[in-house]
Amino acid sequence: MTKPRHLLSIVEQGGYPLYDAIYQKAGYQVTMVESMRKAVAAIKKQPPEMIVAEFNYQSDFRDRTSSLETLLASIQKYPATRVVVFYDRENTDKLNRLLAVSDVHSTLTYPIDEAALAAALVSSG
């Protein structure tokens, strides 16, 4: 019997539908957390195969653009973990600066195209 793959869904701000049905259809067991702090703790307990997180630009951060940077730093020792990022189109330039130094599997703009999300999950392996 195949062990289910684990997906960590990080919903900090939300404002969009939860996609648990899409995640499960792609073969993932889903854990949802509501902060990067909780996400980092969850990753330490059980590194997921897939993470879905939001890029929420925060201009008040002195040395980074968002808490997504904290997440990406924490998964560096798990090279098999893939990250899908949801973001607002208006923050494309800021996200691109982050992507210049960090690797993510896929980025999707709001409103999230469910078919594109499903495709990103399937293409991850």
C-alpha positions as CSV (number, residue, x, y, z in Angstrom):
1,M,0.0,0.0,0.0
2,T,1.3,3.4,-0.9
3,K,1.9,6.0,1.8
4,P,0.0,9.2,1.1
5,R,2.0,12.2,0.2
6,H,1.8,15.1,2.7
7,L,0.8,18.7,1.7
8,L,1.2,21.6,4.0
9,S,-1.3,24.4,3.3
10,I,-0.4,27.7,4.8
11,V,-3.3,30.2,4.9
12,E,-2.2,33.4,6.6
13,Q,-4.6,35.9,5.1
14,G,-6.9,33.7,3.1
15,G,-9.8,35.3,1.3
16,Y,-10.0,32.5,-1.3
17,P,-11.7,29.1,-1.2
18,L,-9.8,26.2,0.5
19,Y,-8.6,23.7,-2.0
20,D,-8.5,20.6,0.1
21,A,-10.6,18.6,-2.4
22,I,-8.0,19.4,-5.1
23,Y,-5.1,18.5,-2.9
24,Q,-6.8,15.2,-1.9
25,K,-7.6,14.3,-5.5
26,A,-4.0,14.8,-6.3
27,G,-3.1,12.2,-3.7
28,Y,-2.1,14.4,-0.7
29,Q,-2.9,14.2,2.9
30,V,-3.5,17.8,4.0
31,T,-2.3,19.7,7.0
32,M,-3.4,23.4,7.3
33,V,-1.8,26.0,9.4
34,E,-2.4,29.7,9.8
35,S,1.0,31.2,10.3
36,M,4.6,30.7,9.1
37,R,5.7,30.1,12.7
38,K,3.3,27.1,12.9
39,A,4.4,26.0,9.4
40,V,8.1,25.9,10.3
41,A,7.2,23.8,13.4
42,A,5.1,21.5,11.3
43,I,7.9,21.0,8.7
44,K,10.3,20.1,11.5
45,K,7.9,17.4,12.7
46,Q,7.0,16.0,9.2
47,P,8.6,17.5,6.1
48,P,5.9,17.6,3.4
49,E,6.3,16.7,-0.2
50,M,4.3,19.8,-1.2
51,I,3.7,23.2,0.4
52,V,1.1,25.7,-0.7
53,A,1.7,29.2,0.7
54,E,0.8,32.8,0.1
55,F,3.2,35.6,-0.8
56,N,2.0,38.5,1.3
57,Y,4.2,41.5,0.7
58,Q,5.0,43.3,3.9
59,S,6.6,46.7,3.4
60,D,7.3,47.0,7.2
61,F,9.9,44.2,7.1
62,R,13.4,45.7,7.2
63,D,15.4,42.8,5.8
64,R,12.9,40.8,3.7
65,T,9.7,41.1,1.7
66,S,7.5,38.6,3.4
67,S,7.3,35.7,5.8
68,L,7.5,33.4,2.8
69,E,11.3,34.0,2.9
70,T,11.4,32.4,6.4
71,L,9.6,29.4,5.0
72,L,11.9,29.0,2.0
73,A,14.9,29.2,4.3
74,S,13.5,26.5,6.6
75,I,13.0,24.0,3.7
76,Q,16.5,24.3,2.2
77,K,17.5,21.0,3.9
78,Y,14.5,19.2,2.3
79,P,15.3,19.4,-1.5
80,A,12.4,17.1,-2.4
81,T,9.8,19.6,-0.9
82,R,8.0,21.6,-3.6
83,V,6.4,25.0,-3.0
84,V,3.4,26.5,-4.8
85,V,2.9,30.2,-4.1
86,F,-0.3,32.2,-4.4
87,Y,0.2,35.9,-5.0
88,D,-1.5,39.2,-6.0
89,R,-0.5,40.3,-9.5
90,E,0.3,43.8,-8.1
91,N,3.1,42.2,-6.1
92,T,4.7,40.5,-9.1
93,D,7.9,42.7,-9.0
94,K,8.4,42.0,-5.3
95,L,7.8,38.2,-5.7
96,N,10.3,38.2,-8.7
97,R,13.0,39.7,-6.5
98,L,12.4,36.8,-4.0
99,L,12.4,34.2,-6.9
100,A,15.7,35.5,-8.1
101,V,17.3,34.0,-5.0
102,S,14.9,31.2,-4.1
103,D,13.4,28.4,-6.0
104,V,9.7,27.5,-6.0
105,H,7.8,24.9,-8.0
106,S,5.0,27.1,-9.2
107,T,3.4,30.5,-8.8
108,L,-0.3,31.2,-9.3
109,T,-2.1,34.6,-9.2
110,Y,-5.4,35.4,-7.6
111,P,-8.0,34.4,-8.4
112,I,-6.5,30.9,-8.4
113,D,-7.2,28.9,-11.5
114,E,-8.1,25.5,-10.0
115,A,-7.0,23.6,-13.2
116,A,-3.6,25.3,-13.0
117,L,-3.4,24.4,-9.3
118,A,-4.3,20.8,-10.0
119,A,-1.7,20.6,-12.8
120,A,1.0,22.1,-10.5
121,L,0.3,19.4,-7.9
122,V,0.3,16.6,-10.4
123,S,3.5,17.8,-12.1
124,S,5.3,17.7,-8.8
125,G,5.7,14.0,-9.0
